[in-house]
Amino acid sequence: MMNDPRSEDSPPAKPPGSGWNDKPKSRGPSKELVAFVVVAVLAVVFVLGNTESASIRFLVPRVQAPMWVLVVLCIVIGIVLDRAWQFTRRRKNKRDRDD
């Protein structure tokens, strides 16, 4: 007789959707996508509402630029800092798990 992969010694096969990491099927956009779109729309509205010129001084001589440029620059700096923070946290967590 041939070897049956479902022999008496092996546990019964689990039905799909019964694993610990199975995610329920959701309909529509994810929460992250909705949050991103809301923040992006608010940023665009804020930029469009602040078109006048402004001057700043931070670690460099005084700079005169349109307010929207400064806002976009701050958003980009925030994104870069967030990505750097996430990268270092993931790296630290991975190192802690390996030890």
C-alpha positions in Angstrom: 0.0 0.0 0.0 1.3 3.5 -0.8 2.2 6.0 2.0 -0.8 8.2 2.6 0.3 11.7 3.8 -2.8 11.8 5.9 -1.8 8.8 8.0 -3.1 8.1 11.5 0.1 9.6 13.0 -0.2 13.1 11.5 -2.7 15.7 12.9 -5.7 16.5 10.8 -5.3 19.3 8.3 -6.6 22.7 9.5 -9.2 24.4 7.4 -8.2 27.7 5.7 -8.6 30.7 8.0 -7.8 28.8 11.2 -4.1 29.8 11.4 -2.7 32.2 14.0 -1.6 34.7 11.3 -4.6 34.6 9.0 -6.1 38.0 8.6 -9.8 38.4 8.1 -10.7 39.4 4.6 -11.7 43.1 4.7 -13.6 45.0 2.1 -12.6 48.5 1.1 -9.4 50.5 1.7 -7.2 49.8 4.8 -7.2 52.0 7.8 -3.6 53.1 6.9 -4.6 54.2 3.4 -7.6 56.2 4.7 -5.4 57.9 7.3 -2.7 58.6 4.7 -5.3 60.2 2.3 -6.8 62.3 5.1 -3.4 63.6 6.2 -2.4 64.2 2.6 -5.6 66.2 1.9 -5.1 68.3 5.1 -1.5 69.0 4.1 -2.5 70.1 0.6 -5.3 72.4 2.1 -2.8 73.8 4.6 -0.2 74.4 1.9 -2.7 76.1 -0.4 -3.9 78.3 2.5 -0.4 79.5 3.3 1.0 81.0 0.1 2.4 84.2 1.6 6.2 84.6 2.1 7.9 84.0 5.5 11.3 84.2 6.9 12.9 81.7 9.2 16.3 81.3 10.9 17.4 77.8 12.1 21.0 76.8 12.1 21.6 78.9 8.9 21.3 82.5 8.1 17.8 84.0 7.7 15.9 82.4 4.7 13.0 84.1 3.0 10.7 81.6 1.2 7.0 81.0 0.5 5.2 79.5 3.4 4.2 76.4 1.4 7.8 75.6 0.7 8.6 75.7 4.4 5.5 73.5 5.2 6.5 71.0 2.6 10.1 71.0 3.9 8.8 70.3 7.4 6.6 67.5 6.2 9.5 65.9 4.3 11.8 66.2 7.3 9.1 64.6 9.5 8.8 61.7 7.1 12.5 61.2 6.9 12.8 61.2 10.7 9.9 58.8 11.1 11.5 56.3 8.6 14.8 56.6 10.4 13.1 56.0 13.8 11.2 52.9 12.4 14.4 51.5 10.9 16.3 51.8 14.1 13.5 50.3 16.1 13.1 47.3 13.7 16.9 46.8 13.8 17.0 46.9 17.6 14.0 44.5 17.9 15.6 42.1 15.5 18.9 42.2 17.4 17.0 41.6 20.7 15.2 38.5 19.2 18.5 37.1 17.9 20.2 37.3 21.3 
